[in-house]
């Protein structure tokens, strides 16, 4: 079973994403900030993917993804955002799941990340 690190500063969104991932057959661990997510990634070797909110209180999701690739290079990344990819100021090199999302949209974005669309 693949473990997904869910990173979002909104506790309700973190928990909803974790529940949906359980329904889809994944396990998950949650973090409320980039700093917390990096600590979790350092402590756990079983994380296969990260679902990262673009807007976090201590760093943006893009910077977190870059740092995460140094800490855990095998972890695949998908972003989640309330904005469309057209709103991003820089190119996005990973799948983006637009909030609010359905179970199908969430699993599709995660499957794209796991398939290597990085």
Secondary structure, DSSP 8 states (H G I E B T S, - for coil): --EEEEE-S-HHHHHHHHHHHHHTT-EEEEESSHHHHHHHHHH-S-EEEEEEES--SSS-HHHHHHHHHHH-TT-EEEEEESS-GGG-SS---SEEEESS--HHHHHHHHHHHHTT--
